[in-house]
Amino acid sequence: MPKNNTIALITGANKGLGLETARQLGLKGIKILLGSRSKKRGIQALELLKHDGIDAEIIILDVNKQNTINAAVSKVKHKFKKLDILINNAGISIQREIPSKTRMSELRKTMDTNFFGVFAVTNAFLPLLRKSKAGRIVNVSSGLGSLFKLSDPNWVGAKSRSTAYSISKVALNALTVLFAKELKDTQIKINSINPGSTATSLNQFRGIKKPVESVKIIVYYATLPKDGPTGGFFSELGKEPW
Ligand SMILES: NC(=O)c1ccc[n+]([C@@H]2O[C@H](COP(=O)([O-])OP(=O)(O)OC[C@H]3O[C@@H](n4cnc5c(N)ncnc54)[C@H](OP(=O)(O)O)[C@@H]3O)[C@@H](O)[C@H]2O)c1
């Protein structure tokens, strides 16, 4: 496999969309830093990537624990001096209820991982992304993060009760827009991606597509050319409504 000098970190890469994103980026010769909050689960995933001949190593990273984020930054800084691609993929979906039945604790927990976690990881790695010639950040969002879709009673997902999850992904999309604005005069591009409903543990494998199809759009935006967009929201069908 051709090797290039590109370094990619994927959070929550020990399974699901994160692992498949790591695999597809790795097959392009990109060096993979496989983010996992569990060493054991990370090692198991690493074995799968190694089996495919991918150059990968584990980075222990719990997006809710600032000490693990700081340690991950130190490791990347000392070993590679830069980061080219950051995929903010780690996410949870822990409740399915209408707003009036949603517990504060569930909302806080979901926001901690899906929103504050991304905020913390992005800010921590920004100095290393600035050292890249073409920094790329992909925030893995969802159709459930589109206010336009959420307010359309005829949308296919209109019956969703993932209140906390939706709020967290709407907030994540705001981060994409605001970081893009801050970074507009740099080499860094940041976009939100809706991979579409996919069978993973997040939805007890009830999603429609397979990860191998869904992550193509994540990989595309992670490797955007210089004239690619920033501050947008996209799916495999093109522009997503905010
Ligand atoms: N599946 C879908 O239909 C779908 C659709 C749209 C968007 N998405 C988004 O795609 C992303 C990946 O989800 P998935 O479907 O692949 O789900 P998944 O198979 O459940 O994978 C989620 C990953 O996130 C990790 N994670 C959870 N909390 C974490 C934390 N605090 N720190 C670090 N890692 C953490 C998990 O690690 P553990 O194994 O340790 O729990 C796991 O590796 C999520 O952001 C999700 O919202 C999924």
PDBQT file of the ligand as one rigid body, heavy atoms in Angstrom, charges set to zero:
ROOT
HETATM    1  N1  LIG A 301     -25.229   4.659  12.988  1.00  0.00    +0.000 N 
HETATM    2  C1  LIG A 301     -25.970   5.615  12.442  1.00  0.00    +0.000 C 
HETATM    3  O1  LIG A 301     -27.054   5.376  11.852  1.00  0.00    +0.000 OA
HETATM    4  C2  LIG A 301     -25.481   7.040  12.497  1.00  0.00    +0.000 A 
HETATM    5  C3  LIG A 301     -26.176   7.996  11.727  1.00  0.00    +0.000 A 
HETATM    6  C4  LIG A 301     -25.754   9.311  11.772  1.00  0.00    +0.000 A 
HETATM    7  C5  LIG A 301     -24.660   9.659  12.546  1.00  0.00    +0.000 A 
HETATM    8  N2  LIG A 301     -24.015   8.707  13.298  1.00  0.00    +0.000 N 
HETATM    9  C6  LIG A 301     -22.875   9.140  14.110  1.00  0.00    +0.000 C 
HETATM   10  O2  LIG A 301     -21.747   8.363  13.771  1.00  0.00    +0.000 OA
HETATM   11  C7  LIG A 301     -20.825   8.371  14.870  1.00  0.00    +0.000 C 
HETATM   12  C8  LIG A 301     -20.354   6.949  15.139  1.00  0.00    +0.000 C 
HETATM   13  O3  LIG A 301     -21.470   6.202  15.571  1.00  0.00    +0.000 OA
HETATM   14  P1  LIG A 301     -21.682   4.649  15.232  1.00  0.00    +0.000 P 
HETATM   15  O4  LIG A 301     -22.994   4.538  14.579  1.00  0.00    +0.000 OA
HETATM   16  O5  LIG A 301     -20.477   4.114  14.575  1.00  0.00    +0.000 OA
HETATM   17  O6  LIG A 301     -21.858   4.094  16.712  1.00  0.00    +0.000 OA
HETATM   18  P2  LIG A 301     -21.063   2.966  17.544  1.00  0.00    +0.000 P 
HETATM   19  O7  LIG A 301     -20.815   1.768  16.704  1.00  0.00    +0.000 OA
HETATM   20  O8  LIG A 301     -21.832   2.828  18.797  1.00  0.00    +0.000 OA
HETATM   21  O9  LIG A 301     -19.647   3.642  17.832  1.00  0.00    +0.000 OA
HETATM   22  C9  LIG A 301     -19.536   4.745  18.691  1.00  0.00    +0.000 C 
HETATM   23  C10 LIG A 301     -18.080   4.916  19.041  1.00  0.00    +0.000 C 
HETATM   24  O10 LIG A 301     -17.962   6.050  19.911  1.00  0.00    +0.000 OA
HETATM   25  C11 LIG A 301     -17.194   5.652  21.028  1.00  0.00    +0.000 C 
HETATM   26  N3  LIG A 301     -17.435   6.492  22.189  1.00  0.00    +0.000 N 
HETATM   27  C12 LIG A 301     -18.588   6.663  22.894  1.00  0.00    +0.000 A 
HETATM   28  N4  LIG A 301     -18.366   7.499  23.935  1.00  0.00    +0.000 NA
HETATM   29  C13 LIG A 301     -17.057   7.853  23.876  1.00  0.00    +0.000 A 
HETATM   30  C14 LIG A 301     -16.227   8.677  24.665  1.00  0.00    +0.000 A 
HETATM   31  N5  LIG A 301     -16.679   9.318  25.763  1.00  0.00    +0.000 N 
HETATM   32  N6  LIG A 301     -14.922   8.818  24.312  1.00  0.00    +0.000 NA
HETATM   33  C15 LIG A 301     -14.435   8.191  23.238  1.00  0.00    +0.000 A 
HETATM   34  N7  LIG A 301     -15.149   7.364  22.469  1.00  0.00    +0.000 NA
HETATM   35  C16 LIG A 301     -16.459   7.208  22.790  1.00  0.00    +0.000 A 
HETATM   36  C17 LIG A 301     -17.551   4.203  21.250  1.00  0.00    +0.000 C 
HETATM   37  O11 LIG A 301     -16.584   3.580  22.096  1.00  0.00    +0.000 OA
HETATM   38  P3  LIG A 301     -16.971   2.316  23.066  1.00  0.00    +0.000 P 
HETATM   39  O12 LIG A 301     -16.897   1.094  22.212  1.00  0.00    +0.000 OA
HETATM   40  O13 LIG A 301     -15.912   2.399  24.102  1.00  0.00    +0.000 OA
HETATM   41  O14 LIG A 301     -18.356   2.581  23.594  1.00  0.00    +0.000 OA
HETATM   42  C18 LIG A 301     -17.507   3.718  19.817  1.00  0.00    +0.000 C 
HETATM   43  O15 LIG A 301     -16.187   3.497  19.413  1.00  0.00    +0.000 OA
HETATM   44  C19 LIG A 301     -21.575   9.002  16.049  1.00  0.00    +0.000 C 
HETATM   45  O16 LIG A 301     -21.160  10.338  16.197  1.00  0.00    +0.000 OA
HETATM   46  C20 LIG A 301     -23.022   8.945  15.608  1.00  0.00    +0.000 C 
HETATM   47  O17 LIG A 301     -23.792   9.939  16.196  1.00  0.00    +0.000 OA
HETATM   48  C21 LIG A 301     -24.391   7.409  13.279  1.00  0.00    +0.000 A 
ENDROOT
TORSDOF 0
